[in-house]
Amino acid sequence: MQGELLALLLLHPEREYSITELAAEVGVTPTAVLREVDRLAGGGILVDRRVGRSRLVKARTDTPLYPPLSELMAVSFGPVPVLIDVLAGLEGVERAYIYGSWAARYNGEPGPPPADVDVLVVGAPDADALFDLAEEASRRLRREVNVHRVSVEAWEAAPTDDPFLTSVRERPLVQLNLEPEAL
């Protein structure tokens, strides 16, 4: 519960949540969330304010704790582990990568957590199954997951006249290790 709560708040620092919203998102009682929020606010990780009878909470991004904690949450609860979990075992996937802003963040480029996650799937998985898995990943990450599928031949073609593939290759990529022994 602590990890999921921290991941929700630290990976969505632009958003304030009420105690009730946090409890619903994490799947525990408001009392359990309140205890944890009190500890985290006392430790300088969260900031809160009252609006009427509601208590709104968000990540404190102005402290030295924020960058390493948000990085830890991204590695533990962010796009890479969630996408590996949902894509592992999907027949027809040869390789998969995160590209775009999330790949840039994972490669050390500074900036806020991106609004969506861009995923490149290399292979020929069933389009409907891939769509369903992207929806599941979107729900778990609480942000849109955009999946682009390309054939192995198109991905391995060099040079390519496909402007999309050219732009993806020029920017950071994070390969998702979908091998069973890695899971």
Backbone torsions as a table, in degrees:
resi	resn	phi	psi	omega
1	MET	NA	-41.6	-179.4
2	GLN	-61.3	-45.4	-179.5
3	GLY	-62.7	-45.0	179.8
4	GLU	-64.6	-38.8	178.3
5	LEU	-65.1	-48.0	178.2
6	LEU	-62.3	-42.6	179.6
7	ALA	-61.3	-44.5	179.5
8	LEU	-59.1	-47.9	-176.4
9	LEU	-74.5	-43.7	-175.8
10	LEU	-76.7	-28.5	179.6
11	LEU	-90.2	-2.3	174.1
12	HIS	-132.7	59.7	-172.4
13	PRO	-68.0	-15.8	-179.1
14	GLU	-79.2	-10.6	-171.6
15	ARG	-111.0	141.2	171.0
16	GLU	-99.4	143.6	179.3
17	TYR	-126.0	144.0	170.7
18	SER	-81.3	162.4	178.2
19	ILE	-59.2	-40.3	179.7
20	THR	-63.9	-43.3	177.8
21	GLU	-62.0	-44.9	179.5
22	LEU	-60.1	-43.8	-180.0
23	ALA	-61.0	-43.6	179.7
24	ALA	-65.5	-41.7	-179.3
25	GLU	-64.8	-41.3	-175.3
26	VAL	-89.0	-19.4	176.7
27	GLY	82.5	35.5	176.6
28	VAL	-132.3	179.3	-179.1
29	THR	-76.1	153.0	174.6
30	PRO	-57.9	-33.4	178.8
31	THR	-62.8	-42.8	178.5
32	ALA	-63.5	-42.0	178.5
33	VAL	-65.1	-42.4	-179.4
34	LEU	-58.8	-45.0	177.8
35	ARG	-59.3	-44.7	-178.0
36	GLU	-69.1	-41.1	178.3
37	VAL	-61.6	-42.0	177.6
38	ASP	-57.9	-44.6	179.0
39	ARG	-64.2	-46.0	-176.7
40	LEU	-69.5	-36.2	175.9
41	ALA	-67.9	-41.1	177.3
42	GLY	-62.8	-29.6	178.3
43	GLY	-86.4	1.5	177.6
44	GLY	81.4	12.3	-178.5
45	ILE	-89.4	-33.0	179.2
46	LEU	-119.8	159.6	173.0
47	VAL	-126.0	144.7	-179.8
48	ASP	-135.8	162.2	176.4
49	ARG	-151.7	158.0	179.6
50	ARG	-102.6	138.4	173.0
51	VAL	-131.9	102.0	-173.6
52	GLY	64.7	-125.1	178.9
53	ARG	-92.9	-4.2	-178.2
54	SER	-90.2	147.0	173.9
55	ARG	-111.8	118.9	-179.7
56	LEU	-102.0	138.0	-173.3
57	VAL	-129.4	143.0	172.5
58	LYS	-153.1	168.1	-179.7
59	ALA	-70.0	143.7	172.4
60	ARG	-89.7	111.6	-176.8
61	THR	-96.5	-1.7	-175.4
62	ASP	-97.9	19.6	-179.8
63	THR	-120.4	159.2	176.7
64	PRO	-65.0	-15.8	179.1
65	LEU	-73.6	-30.0	-172.7
66	TYR	-60.2	-52.7	-175.8
67	PRO	-57.2	-51.0	-178.7
68	PRO	-69.0	-34.3	178.6
69	LEU	-67.8	-42.0	179.7
70	SER	-67.1	-35.2	176.8
71	GLU	-65.0	-42.9	177.1
72	LEU	-61.2	-42.0	179.4
73	MET	-67.1	-37.6	178.5
74	ALA	-65.0	-39.6	179.6
75	VAL	-70.2	-37.4	-175.4
76	SER	-87.4	-37.2	-173.4
77	PHE	-127.3	2.3	-173.3
78	GLY	-87.6	-159.5	-174.1
79	PRO	-57.8	-41.4	-176.3
80	VAL	-60.6	-56.8	-178.7
81	PRO	-64.6	-35.6	179.6
82	VAL	-67.2	-44.7	-178.9
83	LEU	-68.1	-38.3	175.3
84	ILE	-60.3	-43.5	-179.1
85	ASP	-61.9	-45.4	-175.8
86	VAL	-78.7	-29.9	-177.2
87	LEU	-88.5	-23.1	-177.8
88	ALA	-59.8	129.3	177.5
89	GLY	89.5	-7.1	177.5
90	LEU	-73.2	117.8	-177.7
91	GLU	-62.1	136.9	176.9
92	GLY	97.1	-7.1	178.3
93	VAL	-89.2	116.6	177.7
94	GLU	-86.8	-43.1	179.4
95	ARG	-151.8	160.6	175.7
96	ALA	-147.1	146.2	-177.6
97	TYR	-138.1	149.2	164.0
98	ILE	-95.0	134.1	176.7
99	TYR	-129.7	178.0	178.3
100	GLY	80.6	-150.2	-171.7
101	SER	-64.3	-38.5	178.9
102	TRP	-65.1	-40.4	177.3
103	ALA	-62.2	-39.6	177.7
104	ALA	-61.4	-43.1	178.7
105	ARG	-63.2	-45.1	179.1
106	TYR	-62.6	-25.3	178.6
107	ASN	-94.8	14.4	171.9
108	GLY	93.4	0.7	177.4
109	GLU	-72.3	129.3	-177.9
110	PRO	-71.4	158.2	177.3
111	GLY	147.8	168.1	179.5
112	PRO	-73.4	162.3	174.8
113	PRO	-59.5	130.1	-179.3
114	PRO	-65.6	158.5	-177.6
115	ALA	-73.9	-28.2	-178.7
116	ASP	-138.1	171.6	-178.7
117	VAL	-121.4	126.7	178.9
118	ASP	-102.5	127.1	-176.1
119	VAL	-125.6	133.3	175.1
120	LEU	-108.6	121.9	177.1
121	VAL	-108.8	124.3	179.4
122	VAL	-101.5	122.5	-179.8
123	GLY	139.2	-157.8	-177.2
124	ALA	-135.4	55.8	176.3
125	PRO	-72.2	159.8	176.1
126	ASP	-59.6	128.2	-176.1
127	ALA	-62.3	-39.9	179.8
128	ASP	-66.7	-42.3	178.5
129	ALA	-64.3	-39.7	178.9
130	LEU	-64.7	-41.2	177.2
131	PHE	-61.5	-45.8	179.6
132	ASP	-61.1	-40.7	179.3
133	LEU	-68.1	-35.8	176.7
134	ALA	-65.3	-38.4	176.6
135	GLU	-64.0	-42.4	178.0
136	GLU	-62.7	-44.6	178.3
137	ALA	-62.9	-39.9	177.6
138	SER	-60.0	-43.9	179.4
139	ARG	-63.7	-45.2	-177.6
140	ARG	-69.1	-36.3	-178.5
141	LEU	-87.0	-13.2	-178.0
142	ARG	59.6	37.8	174.7
143	ARG	-159.4	154.9	-176.5
144	GLU	-64.3	137.6	174.5
145	VAL	-115.8	119.4	-179.9
146	ASN	-104.7	119.5	-178.9
147	VAL	-108.2	130.2	175.7
148	HIS	-117.8	126.4	-177.7
149	ARG	-105.2	133.7	175.0
150	VAL	-133.2	153.7	178.3
151	SER	-74.3	159.0	176.8
152	VAL	-59.5	-41.7	-178.3
153	GLU	-62.0	-44.3	180.0
154	ALA	-64.8	-40.7	-178.8
155	TRP	-66.7	-39.1	-175.7
156	GLU	-84.6	-11.9	-179.8
157	ALA	-66.4	126.4	177.6
158	ALA	-140.3	126.8	-5.6
159	PRO	-75.7	168.5	178.7
160	THR	-120.3	150.3	175.3
161	ASP	-101.4	9.6	178.7
162	ASP	-85.2	112.5	-177.3
163	PRO	-62.9	-31.7	177.8
164	PHE	-63.3	-51.5	-179.0
165	LEU	-63.8	-36.3	177.3
166	THR	-61.3	-46.3	-178.4
167	SER	-68.3	-37.0	178.6
168	VAL	-64.0	-42.8	-178.4
169	ARG	-68.5	-26.0	-178.4
170	GLU	-78.9	-16.6	-176.6
171	ARG	-108.6	170.6	179.0
172	PRO	-61.3	145.6	175.2
173	LEU	-128.0	146.4	172.9
174	VAL	-122.0	112.2	179.3
175	GLN	-76.5	136.0	177.3
176	LEU	-92.7	120.1	-178.5
177	ASN	-81.2	102.0	-175.5
178	LEU	-98.3	7.1	179.5
179	GLU	-66.8	136.2	-176.9
180	PRO	-56.3	-37.7	-179.5
181	GLU	-70.0	-19.2	178.6
182	ALA	-81.2	-19.5	-176.8
183	LEU	-85.8	NA	NA
